[in-house]
Amino acid sequence: MPPIHPGEIIREDCLEPLSLSVTKAAKGLGVARSTLSKVLNERAAVSPEMAVKLGEAFGTGAGIWIRMQATYDL
């Protein structure tokens, strides 16, 4: 089974349970809607800066997002 892109985790485990739209989530994270949309749709990687923002927003720390992205990339 191939690794899961972090965008899928963000979409299904972070945004959907909170009923957050992409627009609201992007605003809360302080990123452009298009930037978050690309990650959620698995067309872009989670950058270190995005990992920090996700870690702060969801209480996970940045490392988990960086490790997920690295695992996916490998």
PyRosetta script that sets phi, psi and omega in degrees:
from pyrosetta import init, pose_from_sequence

init()
pose = pose_from_sequence("MPPIHPGEIIREDCLEPLSLSVTKAAKGLGVARSTLSKVLNERAAVSPEMAVKLGEAFGTGAGIWIRMQATYDL")
pose.set_psi(1, 126.0)
pose.set_omega(1, 179.9)
pose.set_phi(2, -70.7)
pose.set_psi(2, 154.3)
pose.set_omega(2, 178.3)
pose.set_phi(3, -65.3)
pose.set_psi(3, 155.5)
pose.set_omega(3, -179.0)
pose.set_phi(4, -88.5)
pose.set_psi(4, 137.0)
pose.set_omega(4, 175.8)
pose.set_phi(5, -67.8)
pose.set_psi(5, 139.1)
pose.set_omega(5, 179.3)
pose.set_phi(6, -56.2)
pose.set_psi(6, -28.5)
pose.set_omega(6, 179.0)
pose.set_phi(7, -59.3)
pose.set_psi(7, -37.2)
pose.set_omega(7, 177.9)
pose.set_phi(8, -65.4)
pose.set_psi(8, -40.9)
pose.set_omega(8, 178.9)
pose.set_phi(9, -64.5)
pose.set_psi(9, -45.6)
pose.set_omega(9, 179.5)
pose.set_phi(10, -59.4)
pose.set_psi(10, -47.2)
pose.set_omega(10, -177.4)
pose.set_phi(11, -62.7)
pose.set_psi(11, -52.2)
pose.set_omega(11, -171.6)
pose.set_phi(12, -84.0)
pose.set_psi(12, -34.0)
pose.set_omega(12, -173.9)
pose.set_phi(13, -103.1)
pose.set_psi(13, -17.2)
pose.set_omega(13, -177.6)
pose.set_phi(14, -111.6)
pose.set_psi(14, -51.7)
pose.set_omega(14, -174.6)
pose.set_phi(15, -80.8)
pose.set_psi(15, -47.8)
pose.set_omega(15, -176.7)
pose.set_phi(16, -60.0)
pose.set_psi(16, -46.1)
pose.set_omega(16, 179.8)
pose.set_phi(17, -62.1)
pose.set_psi(17, -27.0)
pose.set_omega(17, 179.5)
pose.set_phi(18, -94.1)
pose.set_psi(18, 0.4)
pose.set_omega(18, -177.0)
pose.set_phi(19, 54.4)
pose.set_psi(19, 39.8)
pose.set_omega(19, 179.3)
pose.set_phi(20, -89.9)
pose.set_psi(20, 130.7)
pose.set_omega(20, 173.4)
pose.set_phi(21, -77.7)
pose.set_psi(21, 164.7)
pose.set_omega(21, 176.5)
pose.set_phi(22, -60.8)
pose.set_psi(22, -40.9)
pose.set_omega(22, -179.2)
pose.set_phi(23, -62.1)
pose.set_psi(23, -48.1)
pose.set_omega(23, 179.5)
pose.set_phi(24, -64.8)
pose.set_psi(24, -42.4)
pose.set_omega(24, -179.7)
pose.set_phi(25, -63.7)
pose.set_psi(25, -44.0)
pose.set_omega(25, 179.7)
pose.set_phi(26, -61.7)
pose.set_psi(26, -42.5)
pose.set_omega(26, 178.7)
pose.set_phi(27, -62.5)
pose.set_psi(27, -44.2)
pose.set_omega(27, 179.5)
pose.set_phi(28, -64.2)
pose.set_psi(28, -34.2)
pose.set_omega(28, 179.2)
pose.set_phi(29, -81.8)
pose.set_psi(29, -16.6)
pose.set_omega(29, -178.0)
pose.set_phi(30, 76.7)
pose.set_psi(30, 33.9)
pose.set_omega(30, 178.3)
pose.set_phi(31, -125.8)
pose.set_psi(31, 163.9)
pose.set_omega(31, 176.8)
pose.set_phi(32, -68.3)
pose.set_psi(32, 145.0)
pose.set_omega(32, 178.5)
pose.set_phi(33, -56.9)
pose.set_psi(33, -41.7)
pose.set_omega(33, -178.8)
pose.set_phi(34, -63.1)
pose.set_psi(34, -36.2)
pose.set_omega(34, 178.6)
pose.set_phi(35, -64.4)
pose.set_psi(35, -48.5)
pose.set_omega(35, 179.7)
pose.set_phi(36, -65.8)
pose.set_psi(36, -40.3)
pose.set_omega(36, -180.0)
pose.set_phi(37, -59.0)
pose.set_psi(37, -41.5)
pose.set_omega(37, 178.6)
pose.set_phi(38, -61.9)
pose.set_psi(38, -40.6)
pose.set_omega(38, 178.3)
pose.set_phi(39, -67.1)
pose.set_psi(39, -47.4)
pose.set_omega(39, -178.0)
pose.set_phi(40, -61.6)
pose.set_psi(40, -33.4)
pose.set_omega(40, -179.8)
pose.set_phi(41, -92.2)
pose.set_psi(41, 11.7)
pose.set_omega(41, 173.8)
pose.set_phi(42, 62.1)
pose.set_psi(42, 31.5)
pose.set_omega(42, 177.1)
pose.set_phi(43, -104.9)
pose.set_psi(43, -3.0)
pose.set_omega(43, 178.3)
pose.set_phi(44, -145.6)
pose.set_psi(44, 154.2)
pose.set_omega(44, 179.4)
pose.set_phi(45, -85.3)
pose.set_psi(45, 159.3)
pose.set_omega(45, 171.5)
pose.set_phi(46, -77.8)
pose.set_psi(46, 115.0)
pose.set_omega(46, 178.9)
pose.set_phi(47, -78.4)
pose.set_psi(47, 164.0)
pose.set_omega(47, 174.9)
pose.set_phi(48, -56.5)
pose.set_psi(48, -39.5)
pose.set_omega(48, 179.3)
pose.set_phi(49, -64.7)
pose.set_psi(49, -42.5)
pose.set_omega(49, 178.2)
pose.set_phi(50, -65.8)
pose.set_psi(50, -38.3)
pose.set_omega(50, 179.2)
pose.set_phi(51, -60.2)
pose.set_psi(51, -41.3)
pose.set_omega(51, 178.3)
pose.set_phi(52, -63.2)
pose.set_psi(52, -45.6)
pose.set_omega(52, -179.7)
pose.set_phi(53, -63.3)
pose.set_psi(53, -43.0)
pose.set_omega(53, 178.3)
pose.set_phi(54, -64.5)
pose.set_psi(54, -42.9)
pose.set_omega(54, 179.4)
pose.set_phi(55, -60.2)
pose.set_psi(55, -42.2)
pose.set_omega(55, 178.7)
pose.set_phi(56, -69.0)
pose.set_psi(56, -41.7)
pose.set_omega(56, -176.5)
pose.set_phi(57, -68.6)
pose.set_psi(57, -37.9)
pose.set_omega(57, -173.9)
pose.set_phi(58, -110.0)
pose.set_psi(58, 6.1)
pose.set_omega(58, 174.6)
pose.set_phi(59, 67.9)
pose.set_psi(59, 30.7)
pose.set_omega(59, -176.7)
pose.set_phi(60, -107.7)
pose.set_psi(60, -17.7)
pose.set_omega(60, -170.5)
pose.set_phi(61, 83.5)
pose.set_psi(61, 155.4)
pose.set_omega(61, -176.4)
pose.set_phi(62, -73.8)
pose.set_psi(62, -30.9)
pose.set_omega(62, -173.7)
pose.set_phi(63, -56.4)
pose.set_psi(63, -38.8)
pose.set_omega(63, -177.7)
pose.set_phi(64, -63.8)
pose.set_psi(64, -38.2)
pose.set_omega(64, -179.2)
pose.set_phi(65, -70.9)
pose.set_psi(65, -38.3)
pose.set_omega(65, 177.1)
pose.set_phi(66, -65.5)
pose.set_psi(66, -42.4)
pose.set_omega(66, 179.5)
pose.set_phi(67, -65.9)
pose.set_psi(67, -41.0)
pose.set_omega(67, 177.1)
pose.set_phi(68, -60.6)
pose.set_psi(68, -43.9)
pose.set_omega(68, -179.3)
pose.set_phi(69, -65.6)
pose.set_psi(69, -42.6)
pose.set_omega(69, 179.0)
pose.set_phi(70, -62.5)
pose.set_psi(70, -41.9)
pose.set_omega(70, 178.6)
pose.set_phi(71, -63.6)
pose.set_psi(71, -43.3)
pose.set_omega(71, 178.5)
pose.set_phi(72, -62.5)
pose.set_psi(72, -44.6)
pose.set_omega(72, -177.7)
pose.set_phi(73, -63.9)
pose.set_psi(73, -34.6)
pose.set_omega(73, 179.4)
pose.set_phi(74, -70.7)
pose.dump_pdb("model.pdb")
